[in-house]
């Protein structure tokens, strides 16, 4: 019985070792495939790499509640979480495929084949995709299969027992019983096979990993060279605006420590989009095409755009995904060409009610045409806070249309404008049941004090920002612990298209205190207290913070 237990343990150990080796073999094969995919993506574009292709498809296919959960939970790290999830799934599946491949190679290989096919389909079904976009995923799948076959073959060879001698009689078993003539039990192949020689497998694995590292590094370096538009951006000298921003009034900002600055620095300006790899367009290669229902289609280069005479305006931009009191809002000084002028030059038809804009990455956004053509400062922007647009904010050019959330007005990396109708074409977010127009709701936020902050009793300063683009802010009111509302002191209004800072003070006793804010737009209409989520047309409700007042 003891011998049987020992043999059972040996078999279990061998089985566990084989599972571990199989998992490692599968992961190495998948890694080699991804490395070749990255190398191939240096020629077809970073966004076509297998992981990014699958990740982008996941973004497109994810239900709206999932997207909202990701943005709400992970913020700007949502893309990193998505890529990590794709890689984690690949590791698990490839490990499982490697384990199966030892005894059932065909079944294990199917897992790698499926992942390669999914990558190809994901790349080819993206908006504005080209046939060559599927090459990296196809090569990745074939490479993974090839490496898997090689490693499994070496592994199997290492497990083959040494051939038995046939030209001599076997020695008697050392434990044979001479009296009975009964030999001791002979171990079966399961227990007495020559231990797998893993030297060949180790050499093959190390060589595969080294080759993958070289390929991945080369791919990354080549992609970086192709993707680097920093030199193009650095060479740009933006012209002096023909129509500069109006002079800022005295008192346009409130000096309270911790309040959001009036102008949001570029590095702090929020970014919410669907791209996993930033589009890279050198300014000298960028063109804008204006077509659709127009009488005179236009194609402009970047240099021609700068020569048209630029307009400078201070504008607040906010995202429809912003929760009540959320961070996805900011104000910048934008420099660009009036969109209305471009469309009038193209002879836009009066029957068009939608301006459909397309980004370099294929994203489409629909904007109400009347808003682009009226008197508001709708811009095709090339500058942000005194410098060319940052790459992650749309370089070389993006749209800004005051009064609308970004998902219906603020296309980044824009390359095409089409005059059309809402009943003829649905943009990306409209296809996903978001409101097609996306008018900004009145909103306000408490910046000071911070939630759960500890403050001293006595006079407590409460301050923040409020916005209702293209309607302006006429009043802000604050209350403590559900008491009476009191009017806050407002900074001077720069324009109806920018936010206003506000401040007030309360005499607060020790204990937990809750401060609540609401704003009225330029028409005098107060924010609704009804809390709603961002979907389908923006969040609503009053923002509040709870703090601890200490003696």
C-alpha positions in Angstrom: 0.0 0.0 0.0 2.8 2.3 0.8 4.5 1.6 -2.5 1.2 2.4 -4.3 0.9 5.7 -2.4 4.5 6.6 -3.4 3.7 5.8 -7.1 0.5 7.8 -6.9 2.4 10.8 -5.7 5.0 10.3 -8.4 2.3 10.2 -11.0 0.6 13.3 -9.6 3.9 15.2 -9.5 4.6 14.2 -13.1 1.1 15.2 -14.2 1.4 18.6 -12.4 4.8 19.1 -14.0 3.4 18.4 -17.5 0.5 20.8 -16.9 2.9 23.6 -15.8 5.2 22.9 -18.8 2.2 22.9 -21.2 1.0 26.2 -19.8 4.5 27.8 -20.2 4.7 26.4 -23.8 1.4 27.9 -24.7 2.2 31.3 -23.2 5.6 31.4 -25.0 3.9 30.5 -28.3 1.3 33.3 -27.8 4.1 35.8 -26.8 6.0 35.0 -30.0 2.8 35.5 -32.0 2.2 38.9 -30.4 5.8 39.9 -31.0 5.5 39.2 -34.7 2.2 41.0 -34.7 3.8 44.1 -33.2 6.6 44.0 -35.8 4.1 43.7 -38.6 2.1 46.6 -37.1 5.1 48.9 -37.7 4.1 48.8 -41.3 0.4 48.8 -41.1 0.0 51.2 -38.1 0.1 50.7 -34.3 -3.7 50.5 -34.0 -3.6 47.3 -36.1 -1.5 45.3 -33.6 -3.4 42.2 -32.4 -4.0 43.3 -28.9 -5.1 46.8 -29.9 -7.3 45.5 -32.6 -9.2 43.2 -30.2 -9.3 45.9 -27.6 -10.8 48.4 -30.0 -13.4 45.9 -31.1 -14.2 45.3 -27.4 -14.8 49.1 -27.0 -17.1 49.1 -30.0 -19.1 46.1 -29.0 -19.3 46.8 -25.3 -22.8 47.8 -24.1 -23.3 51.4 -23.0 -23.6 50.5 -19.3 -20.2 48.7 -19.5 -18.6 51.8 -21.1 -20.1 54.1 -18.4 -18.9 51.7 -15.7 -15.4 51.7 -17.0 -15.2 55.5 -17.3 -16.8 56.0 -13.9 -14.6 53.4 -12.2 -11.2 53.7 -13.9 -11.3 57.2 -15.4 -8.6 57.9 -17.8 -7.0 54.5 -16.9 -9.9 52.7 -18.5 -7.8 51.9 -21.6 -4.9 50.5 -19.6 -7.4 48.3 -17.7 -8.9 47.1 -21.0 -5.5 46.2 -22.5 -4.6 44.4 -19.3 -7.8 42.4 -19.5 -7.2 41.4 -23.1 -3.6 40.3 -22.2 -4.8 38.4 -19.2 -7.4 36.5 -21.2 -4.8 35.7 -23.8 -2.4 34.3 -21.2 -5.2 32.1 -19.7 -6.4 30.8 -23.0 -2.9 30.2 -24.4 -1.9 28.4 -21.2 -4.9 26.1 -21.6 -4.1 25.6 -25.2 -0.6 24.6 -24.4 -1.7 22.0 -21.9 -4.1 20.5 -24.4 -1.5 20.5 -27.3 0.7 17.9 -25.7 -1.8 15.1 -26.2 -4.4 16.7 -28.5 -2.4 19.2 -30.6 -5.3 19.9 -32.9 -7.6 21.0 -30.1 -5.0 23.1 -28.5 -4.1 24.7 -31.8 -7.7 25.7 -32.3 -7.5 28.1 -29.4 -4.6 30.0 -31.0 -6.3 29.9 -34.4 -9.5 31.4 -33.0 -7.6 34.2 -31.3 -5.8 35.0 -34.6 -9.0 35.0 -36.6 -10.7 37.2 -34.0 -7.8 39.7 -34.3 -8.1 39.7 -38.1 -11.9 40.3 -37.9 -11.5 43.0 -35.3 -9.0 44.8 -37.4 -11.0 44.6 -40.6 -14.4 45.6 -39.1 -13.1 48.9 -37.6 -14.3 52.0 -39.3 -12.0 53.2 -42.2 -10.1 49.9 -42.0 -8.0 48.6 -44.9 -7.4 45.0 -46.1 -3.8 45.2 -44.9 -4.9 46.0 -41.3 -5.6 42.3 -40.7 -2.0 41.2 -41.6 -0.5 41.7 -38.1 -3.1 39.4 -36.5 -2.9 36.9 -39.2 0.9 36.7 -38.9 0.5 36.6 -35.1 -1.8 33.6 -35.3 0.4 31.7 -37.7 3.5 32.4 -35.7 1.9 31.2 -32.5 0.8 28.0 -34.2 4.3 27.4 -35.6 6.0 28.0 -32.3 3.5 25.8 -30.5 4.1 23.0 -32.9 7.9 23.3 -32.6 7.9 23.3 -28.8 5.3 20.5 -28.4 7.3 18.3 -30.9 10.6 18.9 -28.9 8.7 18.3 -25.7 7.3 14.9 -26.9 10.7 13.8 -28.1 12.1 14.5 -24.7 9.5 12.2 -23.1 10.2 9.2 -25.3 11.8 6.4 -23.2 15.1 5.0 -24.3 14.8 1.9 -26.5 15.1 -1.5 -24.7 18.1 -3.8 -25.4 17.1 -7.0 -27.3 20.4 -8.9 -27.7 20.8 -10.0 -24.1 18.6 -11.7 -21.5 17.4 -9.3 -18.8 19.0 -9.6 -15.5 16.8 -11.2 -12.9 14.8 -8.8 -10.8 16.8 -8.0 -7.7 13.7 -8.5 -5.5 12.7 -11.9 -7.1 11.7 -14.6 -4.6 13.8 -17.7 -5.6 11.5 -20.0 -3.8 8.3 -18.9 -5.4 9.9 -17.7 -8.7 7.7 -14.6 -8.4 9.4 -11.4 -9.5 8.7 -8.1 -7.8 6.2 -5.8 -9.6 7.5 -4.1 -12.6 6.6 -0.4 -12.9 4.4 0.5 -15.9 5.3 3.1 -18.5 3.4 5.7 -16.4 5.8 5.2 -13.5 9.1 3.9 -15.0 9.5 5.9 -18.2 12.7 7.7 -18.5 12.2 11.2 -17.0 11.6 13.7 -19.7 14.8 15.3 -20.9 13.9 19.0 -20.8 17.2 20.3 -22.1 16.0 20.4 -25.7 12.7 22.0 -24.7 14.5 24.5 -22.6 16.8 25.5 -25.4 13.9 25.8 -27.9 11.9 27.9 -25.3 14.8 30.3 -24.6 15.4 30.7 -28.3 11.7 31.4 -28.9 11.6 34.0 -26.1 14.8 35.7 -27.3 13.4 35.9 -30.9 10.1 37.3 -29.6 11.9 39.9 -27.5 13.9 41.0 -30.6 10.8 41.2 -32.8 8.8 43.0 -30.2 11.5 45.5 -29.5 12.1 46.1 -33.2 8.3 46.5 -33.7 8.0 49.0 -30.9 11.0 51.1 -32.1 9.7 51.2 -35.7 6.2 52.1 -34.5 7.7 54.9 -32.3 9.5 56.3 -35.4 6.4 56.1 -37.5 4.1 57.4 -34.7 6.4 60.3 -33.6 4.9 63.5 -34.8 6.5 65.6 -32.1 9.0 67.0 -34.5 6.2 68.1 -36.8 4.4 69.7 -33.9 7.5 71.4 -32.6 8.2 73.0 -36.0 4.8 74.8 -36.0 4.7 78.5 -35.4 1.1 79.5 -34.9 0.2 82.9 -36.5 -1.1 85.8 -34.5 -4.9 85.6 -34.4 -6.7 87.9 -36.8 -9.5 87.9 -34.3 -8.0 87.7 -30.8 -9.9 86.7 -27.7 -11.6 89.6 -25.9 -9.7 91.1 -23.0 -10.3 89.2 -19.8 -12.4 91.3 -17.4 -11.0 92.2 -14.0 -12.2 89.6 -11.5 -12.6 86.8 -14.1 -11.1 84.4 -11.6 -11.5 83.7 -7.9 -8.4 83.2 -5.8 -9.3 80.4 -3.5 -6.6 77.7 -2.8 -7.8 74.4 -4.2 -10.3 75.8 -6.7 -10.1 74.7 -10.3 -8.0 77.3 -12.2 -9.9 79.3 -14.7 -7.7 78.1 -17.6 -7.1 74.3 -17.3 -3.4 73.5 -18.2 -3.1 71.2 -21.2 -1.5 68.5 -19.1 -4.5 68.5 -16.8 -7.2 68.8 -19.4 -9.5 65.8 -19.4 -9.3 63.2 -22.2 -12.1 60.8 -23.0 -12.1 58.9 -26.3 -12.2 55.4 -27.7 -8.7 55.2 -29.3 -6.1 52.8 -27.8 -3.3 54.2 -30.0 -3.2 57.9 -30.7 -3.5 58.8 -34.4 -0.3 60.3 -35.6 -0.6 62.7 -38.5 2.3 65.1 -39.3 0.9 68.5 -40.0 2.5 68.6 -43.4 0.6 65.4 -44.4 -2.8 66.4 -42.9 -5.7 67.4 -45.1 -9.3 68.3 -44.4 -12.0 67.3 -46.9 -15.3 69.1 -46.8 -18.1 67.4 -48.9 -21.5 65.9 -48.8 -24.4 68.1 -49.6 -22.3 71.1 -50.7 -22.0 72.9 -54.0 -18.2 73.4 -53.8 -16.3 70.6 -52.1 -13.1 71.8 -50.4 -9.8 70.1 -49.5 -7.5 72.1 -47.3 -3.9 71.5 -46.2 -2.7 72.5 -42.7 -0.7 75.5 -44.2 -3.8 76.7 -46.1 -5.8 76.5 -42.9 -3.3 78.7 -41.0 -3.4 81.2 -43.9 -7.1 81.7 -43.6 -6.8 84.0 -40.6 -7.4 82.5 -37.1 -9.9 83.3 -34.4 -9.0 83.0 -30.7 -11.7 82.3 -28.1 -11.9 81.1 -24.4 -14.3 78.1 -24.4 -15.3 75.5 -21.8 -15.6 71.9 -23.0 -17.3 69.1 -21.1 -17.9 65.4 -21.6 -21.3 63.7 -21.5 -19.8 60.9 -19.4 -19.2 63.3 -16.5 -21.0 62.3 -13.4 -22.4 65.0 -11.1 -19.4 66.8 -9.7 -17.0 64.9 -12.0 -13.7 66.0 -13.5 -14.4 65.8 -17.2 -14.7 69.5 -17.8 -12.2 72.3 -18.5 -11.6 75.7 -20.0 -8.9 76.6 -22.5 -8.0 79.4 -24.9 -8.5 77.8 -28.4 -7.2 79.1 -31.7 -8.7 78.1 -35.0 -10.8 78.8 -38.1 -14.5 79.4 -37.7 -16.3 76.3 -38.9 -19.2 78.3 -40.2 -16.9 80.2 -42.6 -15.5 76.9 -44.0 -19.0 75.5 -44.6 -20.3 78.6 -46.2 -17.3 78.6 -48.5 -18.2 75.1 -49.5 -21.8 76.1 -50.2 -23.5 73.9 -47.7 -27.1 73.1 -48.6 -29.9 74.5 -46.5 -31.4 71.0 -46.4 -28.5 69.7 -44.3 -29.2 69.6 -40.6 -26.1 67.6 -39.5 -22.4 68.1 -39.8 -20.8 64.7 -39.8 -17.2 64.8 -38.8 -14.8 61.9 -39.1 -11.6 61.4 -37.2 -8.4 59.8 -38.6 -9.2 56.7 -36.5 -12.6 56.4 -38.1 -14.7 57.9 -35.2 -17.7 59.8 -36.5 -19.5 62.6 -34.6 -22.7 64.4 -35.6 -23.3 68.1 -34.8 -26.4 70.1 -35.4 -25.7 72.2 -38.5 -27.6 75.2 -37.2 -25.2 75.5 -34.3 -22.2 75.5 -36.6 -23.7 78.2 -38.8 -25.1 80.5 -36.2 -23.2 83.3 -34.4 -21.5 81.1 -31.8 -17.7 80.5 -31.8 -17.7 77.0 -33.4 -14.0 76.4 -34.3 -11.8 74.0 -36.2 -9.1 74.4 -33.6 -5.3 74.2 -34.2 -4.1 75.7 -31.0 -4.8 75.2 -27.3 -3.6 77.6 -24.5 -1.0 79.3 -26.7 0.6 76.2 -28.3 -0.3 73.8 -31.1 -2.8 71.2 -30.1 -1.3 68.4 -28.0 -1.3 65.1 -29.8 -3.7 63.5 -27.3 -6.1 66.4 -27.8 -6.4 66.1 -31.5 -3.2 67.4 -33.3 -3.2 68.7 -36.0 -6.9 69.8 -35.8 -10.1 69.3 -33.8 -13.6 70.7 -33.5 -15.0 72.8 -30.7 -18.7 73.8 -30.8 -19.9 75.6 -27.6 -23.1 74.4 -26.0 -22.7 70.7 -26.8 -21.0 67.8 -25.1 -17.8 66.6 -26.7 -19.5 63.5 -28.1 -21.6 65.6 -30.5 -19.1 68.5 -31.2 -15.5 68.0 -30.4 -14.0 65.5 -32.9 -10.3 65.1 -32.5 -7.8 64.3 -35.3 -10.5 65.5 -37.7 -9.9 64.8 -41.4 -13.4 65.0 -43.0 -16.5 67.1 -42.7 -19.7 66.0 -44.5 -22.9 68.0 -44.8 -25.8 65.5 -44.3 -29.0 64.8 -42.3 -29.7 63.1 -39.0 -32.3 61.0 -40.6 -29.8 59.7 -43.2 -26.7 59.0 -41.3 -26.1 58.1 -37.6 -22.8 58.9 -36.0 -20.9 56.5 -33.7 -22.6 57.5 -30.4 -26.0 57.9 -31.9 -25.8 54.3 -33.2 -25.4 53.4 -29.5 -28.6 55.2 -28.5 -27.1 58.4 -27.1 -29.1 61.6 -27.7 -28.1 62.8 -31.2 -27.7 66.4 -30.3 -26.2 66.4 -26.8 -26.9 69.9 -25.5 -25.0 70.7 -22.4 -27.0 70.7 -19.1 -26.4 73.3 -16.4 -23.9 72.0 -13.9 -22.0 73.1 -10.8 -19.3 71.6 -8.6 -17.9 72.1 -5.2 -14.1 72.1 -5.4 -13.3 73.4 -1.9 -13.5 71.8 0.6 -12.7 68.3 -0.7 -15.0 65.4 0.2 -14.3 64.1 3.7 -11.8 66.8 4.4 -11.3 67.9 8.0 -11.7 71.7 8.5 -11.6 73.9 11.5 -14.8 75.3 13.0 -15.8 78.8 12.3 -15.8 80.5 8.9 -15.5 77.8 6.3 -14.9 78.8 2.6 -16.9 76.9 0.0 -15.9 77.4 -3.6 -16.1 75.8 -7.0 -17.2 76.2 -10.7 -20.4 76.2 -12.6 -21.0 76.0 -16.4 -23.8 76.0 -19.0 -22.0 76.6 -22.3 -23.7 79.1 -24.7 -26.3 80.0 -22.0 -23.9 81.2 -19.3 -24.3 81.2 -15.5 -26.4 83.9 -13.8 -26.4 82.6 -10.2 -25.0 80.0 -7.9 -26.5 79.1 -4.6 -25.1 77.0 -1.7 -26.6 75.5 1.4 -25.3 73.7 4.5 -27.0 70.6 6.0 -30.2 71.2 4.0 -30.7 74.7 5.4 -31.6 77.8 3.5 -29.9 78.6 0.2 -27.5 81.5 0.1 -26.2 83.3 -3.0 -22.5 82.7 -3.8 -20.1 85.4 -5.0 -19.5 84.9 -8.7 -16.4 85.7 -10.7 -16.9 88.1 -13.7 -18.3 86.3 -16.7 -15.9 86.1 -19.6 -18.6 84.8 -22.0 -21.6 82.6 -22.1 -19.4 79.9 -23.4 -17.1 79.6 -20.4 -17.6 78.5 -16.8 -17.6 80.8 -13.8 -15.9 80.4 -10.5 -17.9 81.0 -7.3 -17.3 81.3 -3.5 -19.1 81.8 -0.3 -18.6 81.2 3.5 -20.5 79.4 6.3 -20.1 79.5 10.0 -19.8 75.8 10.8 -20.0 74.1 14.1 -18.1 70.9 14.9 -19.4 67.7 13.4 -20.2 66.3 10.0 -21.4 69.0 7.6 -22.7 68.7 4.1 -22.5 71.5 1.5 -24.7 71.4 -1.6 -24.6 73.6 -4.7 -26.9 74.5 -7.5 -26.7 77.0 -10.4 -28.9 78.9 -12.7 -28.1 79.4 -16.4 -28.2 82.7 -18.2 -31.9 82.4 -18.7 -32.5 82.0 -14.9 -33.4 78.4 -15.1 -32.2 76.4 -12.1 -30.5 73.1 -12.1 -32.9 70.2 -11.5 -32.4 68.3 -8.2 -33.3 65.1 -9.9 -30.3 62.8 -10.2 -29.9 61.0 -13.5 -26.9 59.1 -14.9 -24.9 60.3 -18.0 -26.8 58.1 -20.4 -28.4 59.1 -22.7 -28.0 62.9 -22.7 -25.8 63.9 -19.7 -26.0 63.6 -15.9 -28.2 65.9 -13.8 -28.6 66.7 -10.1 -27.0 68.8 -7.4 -23.4 68.2 -6.3 -22.6 67.9 -2.6 -19.6 67.2 -0.3 -19.5 66.0 3.3 -16.7 67.2 5.5 -15.7 66.9 9.2 -15.6 70.2 11.1 -13.2 69.9 14.1 -13.1 72.1 17.2 
